[in-house]
Amino acid sequence: MHRNEWFFGSFKDSPIAKVNITVAISGHNVTLTTDRPAFFVWLDVPGIRGEFDDNSFTLLPGEPRTVAFSSRENIPATLPGVTVSTLR
């Protein structure tokens, strides 16, 4: 499924509420849930070079999102220190 979100103005002028994102890590998979719409959700694992199979996406309440991390480096069995950023 593909989805697009439209902002009819600049991001800074949009009334976007702060969100509470819950992060659950299982191995190299990260599952995110939110209480409000979260735009431009971005994940990172500081200190480990690699990538998530999806990044910079919209997370909506009631729609958990699981993303997988991969790296060419040796990484621990469970990802350490995953950070999550959003537009707000």
Contacts in CASP RR format, 6 or more apart in sequence:
PFRMAT RR
TARGET T0000
AUTHOR 0000-0000-0000
METHOD contacts of the structure
MODEL  1
MHRNEWFFGSFKDSPIAKVNITVAISGHNVTLTTDRPAFFVWLDVPGIRG
EFDDNSFTLLPGEPRTVAFSSRENIPATLPGVTVSTLR
3 58 0 8 1.000
5 39 0 8 1.000
5 58 0 8 1.000
7 14 0 8 1.000
11 87 0 8 1.000
16 37 0 8 1.000
16 39 0 8 1.000
16 87 0 8 1.000
16 88 0 8 1.000
17 36 0 8 1.000
17 88 0 8 1.000
18 36 0 8 1.000
18 88 0 8 1.000
19 34 0 8 1.000
19 35 0 8 1.000
19 36 0 8 1.000
19 37 0 8 1.000
19 38 0 8 1.000
19 59 0 8 1.000
19 86 0 8 1.000
19 88 0 8 1.000
20 34 0 8 1.000
20 35 0 8 1.000
20 36 0 8 1.000
21 32 0 8 1.000
21 33 0 8 1.000
21 34 0 8 1.000
21 38 0 8 1.000
21 41 0 8 1.000
21 59 0 8 1.000
21 84 0 8 1.000
21 86 0 8 1.000
22 32 0 8 1.000
22 33 0 8 1.000
22 34 0 8 1.000
23 30 0 8 1.000
23 31 0 8 1.000
23 32 0 8 1.000
23 82 0 8 1.000
23 84 0 8 1.000
24 30 0 8 1.000
24 31 0 8 1.000
24 32 0 8 1.000
24 33 0 8 1.000
25 31 0 8 1.000
25 78 0 8 1.000
25 79 0 8 1.000
25 82 0 8 1.000
26 78 0 8 1.000
27 77 0 8 1.000
27 78 0 8 1.000
27 79 0 8 1.000
28 68 0 8 1.000
28 69 0 8 1.000
28 70 0 8 1.000
28 75 0 8 1.000
28 78 0 8 1.000
28 79 0 8 1.000
29 66 0 8 1.000
29 67 0 8 1.000
29 68 0 8 1.000
29 69 0 8 1.000
30 43 0 8 1.000
30 52 0 8 1.000
30 66 0 8 1.000
30 67 0 8 1.000
30 68 0 8 1.000
30 69 0 8 1.000
30 79 0 8 1.000
30 82 0 8 1.000
31 64 0 8 1.000
31 65 0 8 1.000
31 66 0 8 1.000
32 41 0 8 1.000
32 59 0 8 1.000
32 64 0 8 1.000
32 65 0 8 1.000
32 66 0 8 1.000
32 67 0 8 1.000
32 84 0 8 1.000
33 59 0 8 1.000
33 61 0 8 1.000
33 62 0 8 1.000
33 64 0 8 1.000
33 65 0 8 1.000
34 59 0 8 1.000
34 60 0 8 1.000
34 61 0 8 1.000
35 61 0 8 1.000
36 61 0 8 1.000
37 58 0 8 1.000
37 59 0 8 1.000
37 60 0 8 1.000
37 61 0 8 1.000
38 58 0 8 1.000
38 59 0 8 1.000
38 60 0 8 1.000
38 86 0 8 1.000
38 87 0 8 1.000
38 88 0 8 1.000
39 58 0 8 1.000
39 86 0 8 1.000
39 87 0 8 1.000
39 88 0 8 1.000
40 56 0 8 1.000
40 57 0 8 1.000
40 58 0 8 1.000
40 85 0 8 1.000
40 86 0 8 1.000
40 87 0 8 1.000
41 55 0 8 1.000
41 56 0 8 1.000
41 57 0 8 1.000
41 58 0 8 1.000
41 59 0 8 1.000
41 65 0 8 1.000
41 84 0 8 1.000
41 85 0 8 1.000
41 86 0 8 1.000
42 55 0 8 1.000
42 56 0 8 1.000
42 84 0 8 1.000
42 85 0 8 1.000
42 86 0 8 1.000
43 52 0 8 1.000
43 55 0 8 1.000
43 67 0 8 1.000
43 69 0 8 1.000
43 82 0 8 1.000
43 83 0 8 1.000
43 84 0 8 1.000
43 85 0 8 1.000
44 82 0 8 1.000
44 83 0 8 1.000
44 85 0 8 1.000
45 69 0 8 1.000
45 79 0 8 1.000
45 80 0 8 1.000
45 81 0 8 1.000
45 82 0 8 1.000
45 83 0 8 1.000
46 81 0 8 1.000
46 83 0 8 1.000
48 71 0 8 1.000
48 73 0 8 1.000
48 75 0 8 1.000
48 79 0 8 1.000
48 80 0 8 1.000
49 71 0 8 1.000
49 72 0 8 1.000
49 73 0 8 1.000
50 69 0 8 1.000
50 70 0 8 1.000
50 71 0 8 1.000
50 72 0 8 1.000
50 73 0 8 1.000
51 69 0 8 1.000
51 70 0 8 1.000
51 71 0 8 1.000
52 67 0 8 1.000
52 68 0 8 1.000
52 69 0 8 1.000
53 67 0 8 1.000
53 68 0 8 1.000
53 69 0 8 1.000
53 70 0 8 1.000
54 65 0 8 1.000
54 67 0 8 1.000
55 67 0 8 1.000
57 65 0 8 1.000
59 65 0 8 1.000
69 75 0 8 1.000
69 79 0 8 1.000
END
